Structures are given as structure tokens and as C-alpha cells.
């Protein structure tokens, strides 16, 4: 009995919530459901018991159900959240897409699914304005949806406090916002008009906006949303995403939700240690140069262009010039192998562990996993007690399908650092893939215990800016779905 509500009644209510909203609340999160019901009943001006009876009799109106969703969900976002992702969008994905579309449709449709209070779609709109000076001559659609009407109302107003600007500079606020008072800023009209907000339930079979089916999407952003759903429903939603995305389109999720995306029809692309998901395509939209060889060698050039030894600086400059000439001529066959070999040999003997790590990540980003594995082991040889290198090793081994080796690497990481939250989390996910449920449970419990040392809004170390609250939510959904607890 929780707050005088029987466990049986609570289970019925939870099933009602999942059926109508897709939101997955396990038995262990009963108090969260009760708090939401209490808030919803107050807003309807009836007592809690009467509100529960309406649910049991299936007499809540559509408006009531939307309001209940508002009470059940929480928002946690800010402008240009995940700097590495937005850098990739700015430097790679958007410019390539713009070049392709510039000579054809001059149109772009982007969907922010689970937009919360609007910081994400407005960040996308600002990026589009900066990358397409004549954007008004394009057909740009930025669609933003959420199930929480309170979030949408805030997004439509476009008024934000300082909390939404953490990580941005004063110039950003001055350029795109007007000061309302000492604590609040309103986004400029030319940004607001690029985004349209709608109430949409991702659990529905068909996505309708203004009585039209949502379709032909170039890029879908769905970050930190699927963690609210059961695994089966999350998989169904991803299938719908795939069906409404254009050939060559992209799905962008949160790092902690890769468990869902990796088993979908989308193809994962590791771009600078960030996974993006591409639909199987007829015409490739490359995120890099047209040749992997050129892209990889350019990484050497960028990384070591400030070499102290003048001899090697001159060699690097020569290689750079040759590659630029080759790229202009659309002939990427030339490889000054002797020079590159000499540079590699020189730097292999001279690099410190961090430089070797950077090179490892460069190979991994190129999809050259065997080379990445080799360089990761070299980084470990140079610094055998750095737990981050073992987590990197685990990521590479997992990509190669070597789950056993990945588990060994993660165990070394947590041995070296018993408070390494993301290593425990990744180890738990690998245990799940191997059907080792007890081990998974144990690792997720370790994550839970370590998270108690942080505030809900703190960023989890080595997690690409994921908050503690989000990771707790993911642990709850992954751990308790499918009867993980108590199974052997």
C-alpha cells in the first residue's frame, strides 16, 4: 500500500499510463506516479480518490491525459547542449547536407522529438541561420514536439532564465536574445519564426501534425526521450523514425540510448567519438572528405602541425599542399607514403600517452578499428594505470564484436577507479547483451550507489554531458524492464 493506494490499483494505473502515453513507470517508481496523480487531481480541482476512479473507469478526457503527461515528465535541457555534437553538426553534417540541397530542392526538414522547453530546436534554428545566410530563400522546416503542454507553452513564449544559458557566452545572449529583466531573456523573433511547436505523443502509431502525416524528415533529434519508454515501445518508435526519414537522413540520439539505436535498421556512424545514425541510403552523404585516406592523413597534419622540429614542420606542410591539390582535382589517389611513414615513425617514438590516445580516437572515428586497437594498446603501455584508456579499449573491442575482451577491459577500468560510473554502466550493458542478468544487476546497482554522491543536475564524468537524473532514469528503465531483478 502506497499512500493508501493498493499495489493492484497502482499496477492498473501504470498500465493505463503506458497504454495511453507510452511512459514506463515500474513498481519501484510508484511514489513518482502518486505525486503526478496528486498534482493532476489538484489541477482538475478534484480529490485524488476521485481522479483515480476516473482512470479506473477510463473516463479521463484527452485533455486530462495530456495534463497527466505534463505531471509525469520532467525537462532538463539548455542551449547547445553537448558541445561536441553541435560542433559536428556545424562543421560536418549540416554543411554537407546544405551543399547537396543547394543545387536541388533548397529545402530542409528537421524534427526535434521531445523538445522540452525549446532550447534544442532554437539551437538548431540559430545554427541554420549562421550556416545559410540566405535561409529565407530556402524552405526550412524545424518541427518541435513534446507531450508536455507546459514545456511547449514555455517554448512558444521563448523566454529563458540564466540556467538555460550555462555553457554559452555573453555574445550568444546579446546576439540572439533581448533582455527582459535581470534574470530573463526573450529569443529574437527571426529565430522563433523558424520553429513550429506541436503536442505529439510518440507512443501513437501515426504522427499527425495539422492533420498531415509527418514524413520526409532529413534529421530527427530524439535525445534523452526513449529512456521514458519500455524497451519494446522504444524499438517501435525507432522503426517509425526510420520509415519517415528520407534516404540519407539521420537520427541523432543521446549516448546513453545507443543500446536502442544499435539494434535498429539505422547504420551507426562514429564521428569524432559521437555516434550518429544514418538511414540505409541510395546516395551517400559523407561527413568527411571524399576519401578516408585523405581524411585520416589530414588528422595527422592538424594534430602535429605545430611540431617543434622545423624539418618535420616542412614535411607536414608539403603533404598538406599535395593533399589540397589532389582534393581540388578530385583525384585522391596520391599518397606521399614515404613522408607520411617518416612522420608516423618519428611521432610514434616521441608521442606521450595523450597524443597516442588522440591518434587512437582518430583511427576509431575513421572506422579503422584494428589500427585504433593497436594505438589504444600503445596508450595503455605508456600509462598503464589510466582507467579511461581501458574504457576506450572496451569501446573498440565492443565495436569489433569482442564482447569478452570488452568486459575484461571495463573490469580493469573499475579496478583502477572504483568510482568510475560510466565504466560500471557500460559493463552492465555488456552483461545484458551477454544475458548475464545478475552481473548486469550488480553493475547497475553500483552505478546507482555512486550517483547518490551527486545532485540530480550534476554532469556524470566521462558521459558527454549527461545529468545524474537522466542516468538514474535510464538505469530504472533498463534494470526493471523484462523482470531483470531476481532472475538467474
ZAMARGU-4260 file (C-alpha; in steps of 0.2 Angstrom, whole numbers, plus 5000, padded with zeros to 4 digits):
<rodrens>
0) 5000/5000/5000 | 5007/5017/4995 | 4999/5032/5002 | 4983/5021/5004 | 4983/5016/4986
5) 4984/4997/4984 | 4998/4989/4974 | 4985/4982/4962 | 4977/4999/4959 | 4994/5006/4956
10) 4998/4992/4943 | 4982/4996/4934 | 4986/5015/4934 | 5004/5011/4927 | 4997/5000/4913
15) 4985/5015/4909 | 4999/5027/4908 | 5009/5015/4897 | 4995/5011/4886 | 4990/5030/4883
20) 5006/5039/4885 | 5019/5025/4882 | 5028/5031/4898 | 5035/5016/4908 | 5034/5018/4927
25) 5040/5002/4936 | 5033/4996/4953 | 5049/5004/4961 | 5044/5021/4955 | 5026/5020/4962
30) 5029/5036/4973 | 5033/5046/4957 | 5016/5041/4949 | 5007/5045/4965 | 5015/5063/4966
35) 5010/5065/4947 | 4992/5059/4951 | 4991/5071/4966 | 4996/5086/4955 | 4985/5081/4941
40) 4970/5080/4953 | 4973/5097/4960 | 4974/5105/4943 | 4957/5097/4939 | 4950/5103/4956
45) 4945/5086/4962 | 4952/5075/4976 | 4965/5061/4972 | 4952/5047/4975 | 4940/5054/4963
50) 4954/5056/4950 | 4960/5038/4952 | 4942/5032/4950 | 4941/5042/4933 | 4956/5032/4927
55) 4949/5015/4933 | 4933/5019/4924 | 4943/5025/4909 | 4934/5042/4909 | 4949/5054/4908
60) 4947/5066/4893 | 4961/5068/4880 | 4965/5085/4888 | 4966/5076/4905 | 4978/5063/4898
65) 4989/5077/4891 | 4989/5086/4908 | 4994/5070/4916 | 5008/5068/4904 | 5014/5085/4909
70) 5014/5080/4928 | 5023/5064/4924 | 5038/5071/4914 | 5052/5082/4918 | 5063/5093/4907
75) 5082/5095/4908 | 5090/5105/4894 | 5099/5120/4889 | 5106/5129/4873 | 5119/5120/4863
80) 5119/5105/4875 | 5133/5093/4870 | 5146/5104/4863 | 5154/5090/4853 | 5138/5086/4844
85) 5134/5103/4839 | 5152/5106/4833 | 5150/5090/4822 | 5133/5097/4815 | 5141/5114/4812
90) 5157/5108/4804 | 5151/5092/4795 | 5134/5086/4794 | 5124/5102/4790 | 5137/5109/4778
95) 5137/5093/4768 | 5118/5092/4768 | 5117/5111/4763 | 5129/5108/4748 | 5119/5094/4742
100) 5102/5103/4744 | 5108/5119/4737 | 5108/5114/4719 | 5092/5104/4721 | 5077/5107/4732
105) 5084/5120/4744 | 5073/5113/4757 | 5077/5105/4774 | 5065/5097/4787 | 5072/5094/4804
110) 5062/5087/4819 | 5066/5089/4837 | 5056/5075/4845 | 5054/5078/4864 | 5059/5096/4863
115) 5055/5100/4881 | 5055/5119/4884 | 5063/5123/4866 | 5081/5126/4869 | 5086/5112/4857
120) 5076/5117/4842 | 5080/5135/4844 | 5099/5130/4845 | 5096/5121/4828 | 5087/5136/4821
125) 5102/5148/4826 | 5114/5135/4818 | 5104/5135/4802 | 5104/5154/4801 | 5123/5155/4804
130) 5126/5142/4790 | 5114/5148/4777 | 5115/5167/4775 | 5100/5167/4763 | 5090/5155/4773
135) 5074/5165/4769 | 5076/5159/4751 | 5075/5141/4757 | 5061/5130/4763 | 5067/5127/4781
140) 5055/5117/4792 | 5061/5115/4810 | 5047/5105/4819 | 5047/5103/4838 | 5036/5091/4848
145) 5033/5086/4865 | 5019/5078/4876 | 5021/5091/4890 | 5010/5106/4886 | 5018/5116/4900
150) 5035/5114/4891 | 5028/5119/4874 | 5020/5134/4881 | 5036/5140/4888 | 5045/5136/4871
155) 5032/5146/4862 | 5035/5161/4873 | 5054/5160/4870 | 5058/5167/4887 | 5073/5159/4897
160) 5082/5161/4913 | 5101/5161/4916 | 5100/5142/4919 | 5096/5139/4900 | 5112/5148/4895
165) 5125/5138/4905 | 5140/5134/4894 | 5136/5148/4882 | 5145/5165/4882 | 5138/5183/4884
170) 5140/5186/4865 | 5127/5172/4861 | 5114/5180/4873 | 5117/5198/4866 | 5116/5192/4848
175) 5100/5181/4849 | 5090/5187/4864 | 5083/5203/4871 | 5084/5207/4889 | 5068/5207/4898
180) 5074/5209/4916 | 5089/5205/4927 | 5085/5186/4926 | 5076/5183/4909 | 5079/5184/4891
185) 5067/5183/4876 | 5074/5175/4860 | 5073/5185/4844 | 5058/5184/4833 | 5068/5179/4817
190) 5074/5163/4827 | 5057/5160/4834 | 5048/5160/4817 | 5059/5146/4811 | 5052/5134/4823
195) 5034/5127/4825 | 5029/5118/4841 | 5016/5104/4842 | 5009/5092/4855 | 5013/5075/4850
200) 5013/5058/4858 | 5027/5047/4852 | 5018/5031/4858 | 5005/5034/4844 | 5006/5023/4829
205) 5004/5038/4817 | 5012/5055/4819 | 5000/5068/4813 | 5003/5087/4813 | 4989/5099/4807
210) 4980/5083/4801 | 4995/5079/4790 | 5006/5064/4792 | 5024/5069/4797 | 5036/5062/4784
215) 5051/5065/4773 | 5062/5071/4788 | 5080/5075/4785 | 5086/5074/4803 | 5077/5068/4818
220) 5084/5073/4835 | 5077/5062/4849 | 5089/5064/4864 | 5085/5058/4882 | 5067/5054/4877
225) 5067/5035/4874 | 5073/5032/4892 | 5055/5036/4897 | 5048/5021/4887 | 5048/5002/4888
230) 5061/4994/4878 | 5048/4986/4866 | 5040/5003/4863 | 5056/5012/4861 | 5061/5000/4847
235) 5044/5003/4839 | 5047/5022/4839 | 5064/5020/4831 | 5056/5009/4817 | 5043/5023/4814
240) 5058/5036/4814 | 5066/5025/4801 | 5051/5024/4790 | 5048/5043/4790 | 5066/5048/4787
245) 5072/5052/4769 | 5086/5041/4761 | 5102/5048/4768 | 5093/5055/4783 | 5100/5055/4801
250) 5094/5050/4818 | 5103/5059/4832 | 5100/5052/4850 | 5109/5053/4867 | 5124/5042/4870
255) 5116/5033/4884 | 5102/5027/4872 | 5113/5019/4860 | 5108/5002/4867 | 5091/5005/4857
260) 5098/5013/4841 | 5112/4999/4839 | 5098/4986/4836 | 5089/4996/4823 | 5089/4997/4804
265) 5099/5013/4805 | 5118/5012/4802 | 5129/5019/4817 | 5142/5031/4812 | 5156/5035/4824
270) 5160/5053/4821 | 5174/5060/4832 | 5168/5049/4846 | 5150/5053/4844 | 5138/5040/4837
275) 5125/5047/4824 | 5113/5035/4815 | 5111/5035/4796 | 5097/5028/4786 | 5102/5015/4773
280) 5105/5026/4758 | 5105/5027/4739 | 5117/5042/4739 | 5130/5044/4752 | 5131/5060/4762
285) 5149/5060/4768 | 5153/5068/4785 | 5172/5069/4780 | 5182/5071/4764 | 5178/5060/4749
290) 5192/5049/4754 | 5196/5041/4771 | 5214/5041/4767 | 5214/5060/4764 | 5204/5062/4780
295) 5215/5052/4791 | 5231/5059/4785 | 5224/5077/4787 | 5221/5072/4805 | 5240/5069/4807
300) 5243/5086/4799 | 5231/5095/4811 | 5237/5086/4826 | 5256/5089/4823 | 5256/5104/4813
305) 5265/5114/4827 | 5279/5102/4828 | 5295/5110/4836 | 5307/5102/4823 | 5307/5113/4808
310) 5311/5098/4797 | 5295/5089/4801 | 5285/5105/4800 | 5291/5107/4782 | 5287/5089/4778
315) 5269/5092/4785 | 5267/5107/4775 | 5272/5098/4759 | 5260/5084/4762 | 5246/5097/4766
320) 5249/5106/4750 | 5249/5090/4740 | 5233/5084/4748 | 5224/5101/4744 | 5230/5100/4726
325) 5224/5082/4725 | 5207/5086/4733 | 5204/5101/4721 | 5207/5089/4706 | 5195/5076/4713
330) 5210/5064/4712 | 5213/5056/4729 | 5225/5043/4724 | 5241/5051/4728 | 5248/5046/4745
335) 5266/5053/4749 | 5269/5037/4758 | 5287/5040/4762 | 5284/5057/4770 | 5269/5050/4780
340) 5279/5035/4785 | 5293/5045/4791 | 5281/5057/4801 | 5272/5042/4809 | 5288/5033/4814
345) 5295/5049/4821 | 5280/5053/4831 | 5277/5035/4837 | 5293/5036/4846 | 5291/5054/4853
350) 5272/5055/4857 | 5266/5055/4875 | 5251/5045/4881 | 5238/5058/4877 | 5244/5061/4860
355) 5243/5042/4857 | 5226/5042/4863 | 5221/5056/4851 | 5228/5046/4837 | 5218/5031/4843
360) 5202/5040/4843 | 5206/5047/4825 | 5208/5029/4819 | 5192/5024/4828 | 5182/5039/4820
365) 5188/5033/4803 | 5181/5016/4806 | 5199/5009/4806 | 5196/4999/4822 | 5211/4987/4821
370) 5223/5002/4819 | 5213/5010/4833 | 5215/4995/4844 | 5234/4995/4841 | 5236/5013/4846
375) 5225/5011/4861 | 5236/4997/4867 | 5251/5009/4865 | 5242/5022/4875 | 5240/5009/4889
380) 5258/5004/4888 | 5263/5022/4891 | 5251/5024/4905 | 5245/5008/4912 | 5235/5015/4927
385) 5224/5027/4917 | 5206/5019/4918 | 5200/5030/4904 | 5211/5021/4892 | 5203/5004/4897
390) 5186/5011/4894 | 5192/5017/4877 | 5199/4999/4874 | 5182/4992/4879 | 5173/5003/4866
395) 5184/4997/4852 | 5183/4979/4857 | 5164/4980/4858 | 5164/4988/4840 | 5174/4973/4834
400) 5162/4961/4842 | 5174/4955/4855 | 5162/4957/4870 | 5173/4946/4881 | 5188/4957/4879
405) 5177/4972/4881 | 5171/4966/4898 | 5189/4962/4903 | 5194/4980/4899 | 5180/4988/4909
410) 5184/4977/4924 | 5201/4984/4924 | 5194/5001/4922 | 5184/4999/4938 | 5198/4990/4947
415) 5209/5006/4944 | 5195/5018/4948 | 5181/5010/4959 | 5171/5026/4957 | 5171/5026/4938
420) 5152/5027/4935 | 5151/5026/4916 | 5163/5010/4916 | 5150/5001/4928 | 5136/5007/4917
425) 5144/5001/4901 | 5149/4985/4909 | 5131/4982/4914 | 5125/4985/4896 | 5138/4972/4890
430) 5132/4960/4903 | 5114/4962/4897 | 5119/4958/4879 | 5128/4943/4885 | 5112/4938/4895
435) 5121/4939/4911 | 5107/4947/4921 | 5114/4945/4939 | 5131/4953/4934 | 5121/4967/4925
440) 5110/4970/4940 | 5126/4971/4951 | 5134/4984/4940 | 5118/4995/4938 | 5117/4994/4957
445) 5135/5001/4958 | 5130/5015/4947 | 5115/5019/4957 | 5125/5019/4973 | 5139/5031/4966
450) 5126/5043/4959 | 5119/5046/4976 | 5135/5056/4979 | 5129/5069/4966 | 5115/5081/4964
455) 5102/5077/4950 | 5108/5091/4939 | 5126/5087/4940 | 5135/5080/4925 | 5141/5062/4926
460) 5160/5062/4922 | 5165/5055/4905 | 5147/5054/4900 | 5146/5068/4886 | 5136/5080/4897
465) 5123/5068/4903 | 5115/5073/4920 | 5114/5062/4935 | 5095/5062/4935 | 5095/5056/4917
470) 5106/5041/4921 | 5096/5036/4936 | 5080/5036/4924 | 5089/5025/4911 | 5095/5013/4925
475) 5077/5012/4931 | 5070/5008/4914 | 5084/4996/4909 | 5085/4987/4925 | 5067/4984/4929
480) 5060/4980/4912 | 5059/4962/4907 | 5060/4956/4926 | 5078/4958/4927 | 5078/4958/4946
485) 5078/4941/4954 | 5082/4932/4938 | 5096/4920/4937
</rodrens>
